[in-house]
Amino acid sequence: MLAALPVSNEFYAGWGTLALVNAGLAQGKGRSGLNWFLLSLFLGPVATFLLVAMFDRLPARR
């Protein structure tokens, strides 16, 4: 049987902060901050990697 690992409040605070940082990164690249915030709540550091390494800035709209 697998035992549950104890998770402290700092873990949740850090994960939430990372989601906010990802939302800011996404907005800076012209993408939806809200969508990336929600995605980051589930994917965390994976979403950060995707934003930084895979997605370029969208072209400016006229």
CYANA upper distance limits for C-alpha pairs under 8 A (distance plus 0.5 A):
  7 VAL  CA     11 PHE  CA      6.94
  8 SER  CA     12 TYR  CA      7.70
  9 ASN  CA     13 ALA  CA      6.78
 10 GLU  CA     14 GLY  CA      6.49
 11 PHE  CA     15 TRP  CA      6.61
 12 TYR  CA     16 GLY  CA      6.55
 13 ALA  CA     17 THR  CA      6.60
 14 GLY  CA     18 LEU  CA      6.63
 15 TRP  CA     19 ALA  CA      6.84
 15 TRP  CA     41 LEU  CA      7.66
 15 TRP  CA     44 GLY  CA      7.13
 16 GLY  CA     20 LEU  CA      6.89
 16 GLY  CA     41 LEU  CA      7.49
 17 THR  CA     21 VAL  CA      6.71
 18 LEU  CA     22 ASN  CA      6.62
 18 LEU  CA     40 SER  CA      8.01
 18 LEU  CA     44 GLY  CA      7.32
 18 LEU  CA     45 PRO  CA      8.12
 19 ALA  CA     23 ALA  CA      6.75
 19 ALA  CA     36 TRP  CA      8.15
 19 ALA  CA     37 PHE  CA      5.55
 19 ALA  CA     38 LEU  CA      7.98
 19 ALA  CA     40 SER  CA      5.46
 19 ALA  CA     41 LEU  CA      6.41
 19 ALA  CA     44 GLY  CA      7.19
 20 LEU  CA     24 GLY  CA      6.89
 20 LEU  CA     37 PHE  CA      6.67
 21 VAL  CA     25 LEU  CA      6.73
 22 ASN  CA     26 ALA  CA      6.56
 22 ASN  CA     33 GLY  CA      8.12
 22 ASN  CA     36 TRP  CA      7.01
 22 ASN  CA     37 PHE  CA      6.81
 22 ASN  CA     40 SER  CA      7.41
 22 ASN  CA     47 ALA  CA      7.90
 22 ASN  CA     48 THR  CA      6.50
 22 ASN  CA     51 LEU  CA      8.07
 23 ALA  CA     27 GLN  CA      6.73
 23 ALA  CA     32 SER  CA      8.08
 23 ALA  CA     33 GLY  CA      4.69
 23 ALA  CA     34 LEU  CA      6.94
 23 ALA  CA     35 ASN  CA      8.37
 23 ALA  CA     36 TRP  CA      5.96
 23 ALA  CA     37 PHE  CA      5.42
 24 GLY  CA     28 GLY  CA      6.66
 24 GLY  CA     33 GLY  CA      6.86
 25 LEU  CA     29 LYS  CA      6.93
 25 LEU  CA     33 GLY  CA      8.33
 25 LEU  CA     51 LEU  CA      7.75
 26 ALA  CA     30 GLY  CA      6.87
 26 ALA  CA     31 ARG  CA      5.50
 26 ALA  CA     32 SER  CA      6.76
 26 ALA  CA     33 GLY  CA      5.90
 26 ALA  CA     36 TRP  CA      7.10
 26 ALA  CA     51 LEU  CA      7.33
 27 GLN  CA     31 ARG  CA      5.59
 27 GLN  CA     32 SER  CA      6.48
 27 GLN  CA     33 GLY  CA      5.67
 28 GLY  CA     57 ARG  CA      8.22
 29 LYS  CA     56 ASP  CA      7.32
 29 LYS  CA     57 ARG  CA      4.78
 29 LYS  CA     58 LEU  CA      6.60
 30 GLY  CA     57 ARG  CA      6.72
 30 GLY  CA     58 LEU  CA      6.03
 30 GLY  CA     59 PRO  CA      8.45
 30 GLY  CA     60 ALA  CA      8.44
 31 ARG  CA     58 LEU  CA      7.89
 32 SER  CA     36 TRP  CA      6.89
 33 GLY  CA     37 PHE  CA      6.44
 34 LEU  CA     38 LEU  CA      6.76
 35 ASN  CA     39 LEU  CA      6.63
 36 TRP  CA     40 SER  CA      6.34
 36 TRP  CA     47 ALA  CA      8.18
 37 PHE  CA     41 LEU  CA      6.94
 38 LEU  CA     42 PHE  CA      7.60
 39 LEU  CA     43 LEU  CA      6.62
 39 LEU  CA     44 GLY  CA      8.26
 39 LEU  CA     47 ALA  CA      7.53
 40 SER  CA     44 GLY  CA      5.06
 40 SER  CA     45 PRO  CA      8.00
 40 SER  CA     46 VAL  CA      8.38
 40 SER  CA     47 ALA  CA      6.02
 40 SER  CA     48 THR  CA      8.10
 43 LEU  CA     47 ALA  CA      6.06
 44 GLY  CA     48 THR  CA      7.31
 45 PRO  CA     49 PHE  CA      6.79
 46 VAL  CA     50 LEU  CA      6.77
 47 ALA  CA     51 LEU  CA      6.68
 48 THR  CA     52 VAL  CA      6.66
 49 PHE  CA     53 ALA  CA      6.20
 49 PHE  CA     54 MET  CA      8.00
 50 LEU  CA     54 MET  CA      5.56
 50 LEU  CA     55 PHE  CA      7.13
 51 LEU  CA     55 PHE  CA      5.84
